[in-house]
Amino acid sequence: MRSRLIAPAVAVALAAAVSNSAAQQPDPRLSEERQPVGWSLTPRLTTGAAYDDNVLVQGTTTGDAASDLNTSVTPGGSLDYIGKRSAFNASYFGAVQLYRDFSTLNSYDQSMNVSARRVLTRHTLVFAQQSYSITPTTEVPAIVGVPFLRVGARIADFRGGVEATPARHLQVSASYNFNWIEFNKDPVLGVSLLGGHSNGGAAGLKYQTSDRMMLTADYDIQVAEVIDGSSFHVQNWWAGADYRLSENSRAYGALGISRLYAKDILPGKTSPAWRAGYSHHFEDLSFDVSYARSFVPSYGGGGTLSNQDLTSSVHVPIGRRMYTTGTFSVRSDEPVIAGGLPLKSMWIGGVVGYAVHPWLHVEGFYGGTHQSIDRPGGRLNRNRIGVQVTTAKPVRIR
């Protein structure tokens, strides 16, 4: 039963492949200094402690989830270059996770990222990005459609492309992406979870009709292969608009068609798709919210017909040294064929921080994940609350 649940999950994971890291990520608020021109090195260290009320990441109907205290040490750093026509970034973060009672869960999570861009001409820019992460649970990367389990995952992602402005009011872009995912064996049943890889491409057009209005058109395709021989591909067509409400806010939306082809779904399926969002950025205050609905692929053991995402984030300063941030995301996956299980997931996060110095921050944080699947023990809740101290300061090396 467990392997059947994972099958559709990996399909969606390969289609979306969100490679968020389990390790501590750079926080742009940590330094009030601008990134120096030329080469610079930013060492970073975060230490913290947290209470975890579901350390085993298990669904329960009786409220008897195991809890524990967790201590983490996250060393890392980034190497940056900013030039007149080029930019480069390479970063690495590793998190040592230590548990008081469940010492067998101790782990070393890692995240690596390399990105670069180059302005070839006045109207042409090329870019590339490569990331790789190792996480101890399937909830951390927020992969679309994956049930939350304490099963390690390794995720790699590459994206590269070109952006051009062939005319005054016209922008065009084209990109290629490669995604790869692999799971550890289930620690309880000893079952190897499915994994695989996908190749994809995207193209887009933006046409400026006025100082405030921009029309958009996008197309993307993903072709995936799974280790059990299953395959699928999904195509999406979008048409929409982006409207600047003010100097610091914008709203956007698009309607489209999503088309799915898979070996176990004949003939192919077609579904409407849409997305919309709003963002406001003013000095230190920022707020973003977005919603998307699209058709997603499945495997023989089940799947999803529509994937719906609602995501929002906010950052609010409290005086000169204090700040607060919050994130909220809800995801719903509905079955596409008989036997599939609907999956509803939610992520909540919040931070209250104090800048002792521009390079030294003390933060209290909360992170909650909640998920429900229509099966015994299918309701899962996990909450983590704690404190952490982070130091980071860019140093010019050339």
QUILIN-V911565 format. One record per helix or strand of 3 or more residues. SS is the DSSP state (alpha for helix, beta for strand). FROM is the first residue (numbers start at 1). LEN is the number of residues. If there is no record, write none. Layout:
SS_FROM_LEN + SS_FROM_LEN
//
This chain:
alpha_2_15 + alpha_28_3 + beta_38_15 + beta_68_15 + beta_86_14 + alpha_103_3 + beta_107_15 + beta_124_12 + beta_153_15 + beta_170_14 + beta_196_13 + beta_213_14 + beta_231_16 + beta_249_14 + beta_265_18 + beta_285_11 + beta_306_13 + beta_322_12 + beta_343_15 + beta_360_14 + beta_379_18
//
